Amino acid sequence: MTTDEAVGEGSRARRLGGHLVLGVLSLLCAFPVYWLYATSLRAPEDVYSLSVLPWPLSTASYAEAFATSDVLGMLLNTGVVAVLSALGQLLIALLAAYAFAAWRFPFRRLLYLLFVGTWLVPFQATMLPNYVLLSRLGLLETLAGVIIPTLCSALGVLLLREHLNGFPKELLDAARMDGRSSWSTLWTVVVPALRPALAALGILLAITAWNEYFWPAMVLQRSNAVVQLGLRSFLGTEGNDWGPLMAMAGLACLPVFVLYLVLQRHIVNAFVRSGLK
Amino acid sequence: MTLVSRIQLRGLTRRFGAVTAVDDVWLDIADGEFLVLLGPSGCGKSTLLRMIAGLLPPTEGTLHLGDTDITHQPPQRRDLAMVFQSYALYPHLSVARNIGFPLRARKLPRAQIRAKVAAVAETLDLTALLDRKPRELSGGQRQRVALGRALVRDPGAFLMDEPLSNLDAKLRAGTRAEIAELHRRLGATMVYVTHDQVEAMTMATRIALLDQGRLEQLGTPAEVYDRPASVFAATFLGSPAMNVLDATVLTVDGTLSARAEDIDLPLGIDATMPDRPVRLGVRPEHLTIAPPGEPGIRAVVTGVENLGSEEVAQCRSGTARVAVRGTRPLGVRTGEALTLTARPEHLHLFDVGSGRRLTWQPGAVPAAV
């Protein structure tokens, strides 16, 4: 009997084995997320229960989370921080990467290395100067204070420049011949072609900003303006309030899932294409 | 179209570090002309075209379009359209939007853009493809879209950078005819870069032959083929290339003759002059097989190539290779000894040192042109 399999594809048993390993691994990855939602849906007295299925279902933890803190306000604030920070980084990275990739100017390589080199400077080295600067500018305890120091992303410049280097230069020349200025070429030719890369980078930056804990904790100190800080209020010296904590953490995860689902096609595209280059 | 489309290159030079890619090129491209920049790869022809386009600033020299000095004008302000070797179609735009792109850049009203795109698509037989993306097109279709994008602007002149080199042989022949036809219909100035001598010979009104950044010869295809200005020009055009042999011009019985150990060809000039070593050129199709005992080039056939309608006999004369081309069958066999002859008007003489063409001027010794 013949099959359509490529030569040397191996036996059916080996393929089954491979799928089994992959299945177990994905279960391992998904389990903590499942446990988070399971715990958040248990009745308050069952929070420490080890049963796999949360039964009876209860929304009491969510009600308590909403009652004790301004969950929607925090989610909104975190959203603003994540979106503005990601968009700002994308814009600045796009302009810088375009300049580095498409223009010839003196000290181009040196400037690029310096730019990307800032990536190597650890956060711990810049957080105090940034903090002092924000304090002088009067931006402590504000969302602007959280966003502004994150706007310049060496990672973004690096990634976008690599993508732009693989971008056919003849397209840039063609746009110039067709009457576009450099600025207009960027928006009409380069950005549409870079859409997958921009989407992938955008989601990466937005999720990073969304999950950021330490920097907002420094800038916002006493207020619980973003959701990652809000989670603190359920952690206490007398014990943790697991039900509402898990409910809020579950809510904090939702936007990330949604973002991923919406942009997933672009992300997969971007990774596949960067592999083919 | 007005005289605005006349393009003048005045001493254009481009250096990249220590390398001179284009070296002091002077060209006056008349309105309505189809000028082909021809040369081997690396001869500077694309660099020259990019300087005309404004994509590359010249190191020295100036460029004029009509009466205007455009040396320092950015490409978007020059009234020139360019077709790229890779076609450079915008991958995210449909065919219609690719063709309309230059018009949108000029902020033309939408209705006008749509009408112009439709008209251009009609001439190039692209109407059925207007909604497709470039990746859904064949090579020939992409090439036509690239042409359409240039045509739609109604530019002062067209610049084309090896636009046919990515097409297969059959499509290339068809597109060659289409572009030549387009040139006749529009009467537009075209500057066309290629390394393909067939494209140059069939389409050009004039050929500018370039070698190592220098303008080697400028003339109509017939002039460049029939009276090559140098050994380089002689051997670049023609297939197989012109045979070039070392010989000496001698005076024999009051007439000039080219002689070497296996060569004895009368030049058909009644004169006397001191002996002079030369390089003797003769095209394969101008060589004929002489009856035994006649003067000519003595050679031995080393192989016969069948081209279908014609045959090429590869021969060896002393240490030199000589090709003979003629209607099939030539009637020669490998290993056969031949005497080859050519009419005096088909013999070309070149200077040994400079490689430049030598012409006979009565009353003087042969001098470089």
Interface residues (C-beta under 8 A of the other chain):
Chain A: P168 E170 L171 D173 A174 A175 R176 M177 D178 G179 R180 S181 S184 T188 V189 P192 A193 R195
Chain B: R50 A53 G54 L55 P74 P75 Q76 L80 A81 M82 F84 Q85 S86 A88 Y90 P91 H92 L93 F101 P102 A105 R106 R149 R153
